[in-house]
Amino acid sequence: MNLILAIIIITTILSSILALLSFWLPHMSPDSEKLSPYECGFDPLGSARLPFSLRFFLIAILFLLFDLEIALLLPLPWGDQLLSPLLTFLWTMALLILLTLGLIYEWVQGGLEWAE
């Protein structure tokens, strides 16, 4: 129990020290170099902070979702060595059906269209 308490105390102290140092160390006064245009030679015409389209984020989230699906299905070939391979097959089919229905729903709603 003493080891766990020592580890908790050390991590708390170290985290507190690092958090306090992060407030004192950065130099926050911008100079003319930081305020000048970035390597282009002319003054900026507008804001560089243009908002992204929500469709970009939707496609990115769908990509991550289907990427995680692949990660969930990778151990499937070893699932037939379990005591109940039928249960593994049913869970796999449930996952694939759920993801397919979600993809069809997004497609029908027009969420995958780039142009409006």
CNS distance restraints for C-alpha pairs under 8 A (distance, minus, plus):
assign (resid   1 and name CA) (resid   5 and name CA) 6.30 0.50 0.50
assign (resid   2 and name CA) (resid   6 and name CA) 6.02 0.50 0.50
assign (resid   3 and name CA) (resid   7 and name CA) 6.17 0.50 0.50
assign (resid   4 and name CA) (resid   8 and name CA) 6.20 0.50 0.50
assign (resid   5 and name CA) (resid   9 and name CA) 6.15 0.50 0.50
assign (resid   6 and name CA) (resid  10 and name CA) 6.06 0.50 0.50
assign (resid   7 and name CA) (resid  11 and name CA) 6.08 0.50 0.50
assign (resid   8 and name CA) (resid  12 and name CA) 6.06 0.50 0.50
assign (resid   9 and name CA) (resid  13 and name CA) 6.13 0.50 0.50
assign (resid  10 and name CA) (resid  14 and name CA) 6.00 0.50 0.50
assign (resid  11 and name CA) (resid  15 and name CA) 5.90 0.50 0.50
assign (resid  12 and name CA) (resid  16 and name CA) 6.10 0.50 0.50
assign (resid  13 and name CA) (resid  17 and name CA) 6.15 0.50 0.50
assign (resid  14 and name CA) (resid  18 and name CA) 6.17 0.50 0.50
assign (resid  15 and name CA) (resid  19 and name CA) 6.07 0.50 0.50
assign (resid  16 and name CA) (resid  20 and name CA) 6.16 0.50 0.50
assign (resid  17 and name CA) (resid  21 and name CA) 6.12 0.50 0.50
assign (resid  18 and name CA) (resid  22 and name CA) 6.14 0.50 0.50
assign (resid  19 and name CA) (resid  23 and name CA) 6.86 0.50 0.50
assign (resid  20 and name CA) (resid  24 and name CA) 6.77 0.50 0.50
assign (resid  21 and name CA) (resid  25 and name CA) 5.88 0.50 0.50
assign (resid  22 and name CA) (resid  26 and name CA) 6.84 0.50 0.50
assign (resid  30 and name CA) (resid  34 and name CA) 5.83 0.50 0.50
assign (resid  30 and name CA) (resid  35 and name CA) 6.82 0.50 0.50
assign (resid  31 and name CA) (resid  35 and name CA) 6.41 0.50 0.50
assign (resid  32 and name CA) (resid  36 and name CA) 6.04 0.50 0.50
assign (resid  36 and name CA) (resid  43 and name CA) 7.82 0.50 0.50
assign (resid  37 and name CA) (resid  41 and name CA) 6.89 0.50 0.50
assign (resid  37 and name CA) (resid  42 and name CA) 6.74 0.50 0.50
assign (resid  37 and name CA) (resid  43 and name CA) 5.92 0.50 0.50
assign (resid  37 and name CA) (resid  44 and name CA) 6.60 0.50 0.50
assign (resid  52 and name CA) (resid  56 and name CA) 6.98 0.50 0.50
assign (resid  53 and name CA) (resid  57 and name CA) 7.15 0.50 0.50
assign (resid  54 and name CA) (resid  58 and name CA) 6.25 0.50 0.50
assign (resid  55 and name CA) (resid  59 and name CA) 6.15 0.50 0.50
assign (resid  55 and name CA) (resid 111 and name CA) 7.15 0.50 0.50
assign (resid  55 and name CA) (resid 112 and name CA) 7.57 0.50 0.50
assign (resid  55 and name CA) (resid 114 and name CA) 7.02 0.50 0.50
assign (resid  56 and name CA) (resid  60 and name CA) 6.17 0.50 0.50
assign (resid  57 and name CA) (resid  61 and name CA) 6.06 0.50 0.50
assign (resid  58 and name CA) (resid  62 and name CA) 6.15 0.50 0.50
assign (resid  58 and name CA) (resid 111 and name CA) 7.54 0.50 0.50
assign (resid  59 and name CA) (resid  63 and name CA) 6.08 0.50 0.50
assign (resid  59 and name CA) (resid 112 and name CA) 7.07 0.50 0.50
assign (resid  60 and name CA) (resid  64 and name CA) 6.28 0.50 0.50
assign (resid  61 and name CA) (resid  65 and name CA) 6.09 0.50 0.50
assign (resid  62 and name CA) (resid  66 and name CA) 6.22 0.50 0.50
assign (resid  63 and name CA) (resid  67 and name CA) 5.97 0.50 0.50
assign (resid  64 and name CA) (resid  68 and name CA) 6.09 0.50 0.50
assign (resid  65 and name CA) (resid  69 and name CA) 6.29 0.50 0.50
assign (resid  66 and name CA) (resid  70 and name CA) 6.46 0.50 0.50
assign (resid  67 and name CA) (resid  71 and name CA) 6.60 0.50 0.50
assign (resid  68 and name CA) (resid  72 and name CA) 6.18 0.50 0.50
assign (resid  69 and name CA) (resid  73 and name CA) 6.19 0.50 0.50
assign (resid  70 and name CA) (resid  74 and name CA) 6.09 0.50 0.50
assign (resid  73 and name CA) (resid  92 and name CA) 7.37 0.50 0.50
assign (resid  75 and name CA) (resid  79 and name CA) 6.67 0.50 0.50
assign (resid  76 and name CA) (resid  80 and name CA) 7.57 0.50 0.50
assign (resid  76 and name CA) (resid  88 and name CA) 7.72 0.50 0.50
assign (resid  76 and name CA) (resid  92 and name CA) 7.96 0.50 0.50
assign (resid  78 and name CA) (resid  82 and name CA) 7.62 0.50 0.50
assign (resid  79 and name CA) (resid  85 and name CA) 6.05 0.50 0.50
assign (resid  79 and name CA) (resid  88 and name CA) 6.07 0.50 0.50
assign (resid  80 and name CA) (resid  84 and name CA) 7.59 0.50 0.50
assign (resid  80 and name CA) (resid  85 and name CA) 4.68 0.50 0.50
assign (resid  80 and name CA) (resid  88 and name CA) 7.49 0.50 0.50
assign (resid  81 and name CA) (resid  85 and name CA) 6.83 0.50 0.50
assign (resid  84 and name CA) (resid  88 and name CA) 6.93 0.50 0.50
assign (resid  85 and name CA) (resid  89 and name CA) 6.25 0.50 0.50
assign (resid  86 and name CA) (resid  90 and name CA) 6.18 0.50 0.50
assign (resid  87 and name CA) (resid  91 and name CA) 6.25 0.50 0.50
assign (resid  88 and name CA) (resid  92 and name CA) 6.16 0.50 0.50
assign (resid  89 and name CA) (resid  93 and name CA) 6.11 0.50 0.50
assign (resid  90 and name CA) (resid  94 and name CA) 6.09 0.50 0.50
assign (resid  91 and name CA) (resid  95 and name CA) 6.21 0.50 0.50
assign (resid  92 and name CA) (resid  96 and name CA) 6.21 0.50 0.50
assign (resid  93 and name CA) (resid  97 and name CA) 5.94 0.50 0.50
assign (resid  94 and name CA) (resid  98 and name CA) 6.06 0.50 0.50
assign (resid  95 and name CA) (resid  99 and name CA) 6.22 0.50 0.50
assign (resid  96 and name CA) (resid 100 and name CA) 5.99 0.50 0.50
assign (resid  97 and name CA) (resid 101 and name CA) 6.06 0.50 0.50
assign (resid  98 and name CA) (resid 102 and name CA) 6.25 0.50 0.50
assign (resid  99 and name CA) (resid 103 and name CA) 6.17 0.50 0.50
assign (resid 100 and name CA) (resid 104 and name CA) 6.14 0.50 0.50
assign (resid 101 and name CA) (resid 105 and name CA) 6.09 0.50 0.50
assign (resid 102 and name CA) (resid 106 and name CA) 6.25 0.50 0.50
assign (resid 103 and name CA) (resid 107 and name CA) 6.12 0.50 0.50
assign (resid 104 and name CA) (resid 108 and name CA) 6.09 0.50 0.50
assign (resid 105 and name CA) (resid 109 and name CA) 6.11 0.50 0.50
assign (resid 106 and name CA) (resid 110 and name CA) 6.21 0.50 0.50
assign (resid 106 and name CA) (resid 111 and name CA) 5.16 0.50 0.50
assign (resid 106 and name CA) (resid 112 and name CA) 6.60 0.50 0.50
assign (resid 107 and name CA) (resid 111 and name CA) 5.96 0.50 0.50
assign (resid 107 and name CA) (resid 112 and name CA) 5.79 0.50 0.50
